[in-house]
Amino acid sequence: MNTDYYALLEAWPTSSKDDIKKNYFRLAKLYHPDVAGDKPEVRERFKQINEAFSTLDDPEKRHQYNESLRKSKQGSRDAQSLQENDQRTAILAFQQAKEAMRDGFYDKAVLLLKSAIKYNSSNPTYQSWYGFCLAMTNKNLHEARDACRMAIQSEFYNADYHANLGFVYFKAGLKAQSIKHFREALKWDSKNSIANKFLDRVDRGRGKPVGPIDRMISAAKHIFTSKSS
């Protein structure tokens, strides 16, 4: 409902019928085209005032109007409550995903991060670490790349996001792209653990897409042990 009849008549839902009638006559006189000028906006306001009075002066119509207002407000509250629940669910899934990553259970982390994204697809952190975990499991590297790219589009200045995309390229054996994003990560955070570890390996010619998984897990554990969120 776009038009607030009570506001048009400068009244409240608790206003008496007499008060609404008094306001109507006062406003109708004030906005009558013969008084306020025969302009489109004046005619429209005068028309709305008459519509409002026609509804609020009739007990049955006023009751139906009040019910529509109540349902509209209830719907807004329900939508807000649903959104808040989704946010809480996404946060919980991400917290559990971080625990799974710390323990080296990347398949589990992938599922949890996918759930977090389902409930809050606009959070770039979920997208970036989802891509990282996919790369850790050597699965769907194209999807991992796209998720990491999406995160960077939201926050191009985030060192972790560049490092995670660099890691995806590292796992895919794309040396030039991985170096580019590792270096970009270090521009924003010279102490970024993933960028420092894997850029050194790539630069020295030791960056292999099938490198020892235990070293990669060690780097990831270090990050999620040192970061609180």
N, C-alpha and C positions, 0 to 999 in steps of 0.2 A: 504494500500500500504506500503510494508515493505522497498523497496529499493528506496533511494532518488537519482535519476539520476543526479540532479544538484550537490549534494554533492560529488558524485563519480567523476564528472568532474571538481570539485572545481570551480563551476560556480553558478550563481544566476538565478532565473526566468527572470530577466531583462537583462541578458547577451545577447550580440549579437551573431548571428550565427557564425561570424568569430572568436569571442573570444572562443566560445565553441569548434570550430574546432581546434584552436591553443592548447587549453588545452588537447583536446583528443590526438593529435599527441605527445604532450609532455609526457602525462601519459601512453599512449600505449607503447611508447618506454621504459619508465622507468620500466613498469611492464611486459614487454614481457618476456616470459620464457627463451628465449635465453640470456637475459640480467640479469634478477633478479633471475634466477635459476628455474629449472623445478620442482617446488614443488606444491602440491595440492592447497595451499592457494594463490600462485602466479597465477596459471592457473585460479582459480576462480575469482580473482580480475581482471585479464586481460579480462576474459569473460564478467564480469559485466560492465567494461569500454566500451567494444564494444557494448553491449546492450544499454547502456545509450546513446552513440553517435548515434546509429542507430535510436533511438527514437527522440532525440532532434535535429538531423540534418534534419529530415523530418518535414516540416511545419505542415502538417496535424496530424502526430503522436504527435508532440510536443503540439499542441493545445489540443488534446484529453488527453494527459498526464497532462497538466496544469489544465484541467477541473476536472480530477480525484483527483488531489491534493486539489483543491478548495472544492470539495464535501466532501473529507475526513476531512479537517479542519473544515468545517461547521458542519459535523456530530459530531465531538468532542465537538465543542462549544455547540451544541444543547443538547448533553448528559449531559454536565456540568451544563447547565442552568436548565435542568429538575431536576437534582439532587439537585441543590440549592433551587429550588421551593419546592421540597419535604421536604427538611430540614426546610424551613420556615413554611410550612403547619404543620409539626409535632410539631414544637416549639409553634405555636399558639394554637394548640389543647391541648398541655400540660398546657399552661398557663390558658386556659379556664377550664381545668380539675381541676387545683388547686383552682380556684375560686369556682367551684362547690363543691369541698371537704370542703372548708372553710364554705360554706353555708349549708353543710350537705346533698347535693344532690348527693349521691353516685351512683345511677343508671345512672345519667347523666355523672358523672365522668368516669364511666366504658366505656360508648360509646365514649367519647372524647379520653380517653387513648387508646382505641382500634384503633381509627383513627390515633393517633400519632404513634402507633406501625406499622400500615399499611404503613405509609410514611417513617418511620425510625425504622426498626425492630432491628437494632443493638444497640440502646440506652438502656442500662440496667435500667436507671431511669424510663423510661416508663413502662418497664416490671414489675419492683418491685411494683410501685404504682398501676398498673393495678391489680396485685395480691391482694394487700391490699384492694382496693375498691371492688373487687369481694367478699372478705371475709366480708367486712362491710355489703354487701347486702345479705350475707348468700347464695350466689349462686356459683356453680361450684368451690367448694373448691379444687378439684384436679387440675383444670386449674389454680387456684390462686397459689397453691403450686408450680406448674411447672414454672409459670412465675417468681415467687420470686427466685426459685432455679437458673433459667437461669441468673438472674441479679447477683446473688452471684458468679456464675462461671466467670462472666466478671470482677467483682470487689469484691473479697472475703473480703477486708478490709473495706468495706462500712458498717457502723453501721446501717444506715437506712434499708439497704437491709436485714440484719439479723433480725432486729426488725420486719420488715414487714412479713418475713417468720415465725417468732415466733408467730406473731399475727394470721396468717392463722392457725397454729397448735392449738393455743389457741381457735379459733372459732370451730375447729374440735374436741375439747375436748382431744387433745393429749398432756397431761401435760409434759411428759419428753422431747419431742421434742421442745415444746414451751420454756421451761426453758433453754434448751441448746442454742437456738438461741438468746433469750433475754440476756443471760450471754455473749454470743459471741459479741453481739452488744455493751454491756457495756465495753468490753475489748478495743474496738476501740473508744468509746465515752461514758464516764461515765455519761453524762448528757442526754443521749438519752431519750426523753420523753416517747415514746411507751414502750421501754424496761423497764424503771423504773416503770411505772404505772402498767403494766400487769405482770411483774415478781413478784412484791409485792403481787398482787392479787393471783397469782398461788401459791407462796410460803406459803401464809397464808391459803391456801385451799379454797379461795373464787373465784378461776378462773373457772367460769362456761361458757360453750360455748353459753349459752342463757342468759348471763348477761345483765344488763341494757344498752340498745343501746345508751342512752343519754350520758353515761359516755365515751363510745368509741368515740362518735362524738366529745365530748369535748376534748379528747386527740388529735384527728386528727386535729381539728381546731387550737389547740395550736401550733402544728407542722407547719402548713401551714401559720399561722400568723407570726411565728418567723422566718421562712425560706423564703428567697427571691427567691429561685429557687429549 
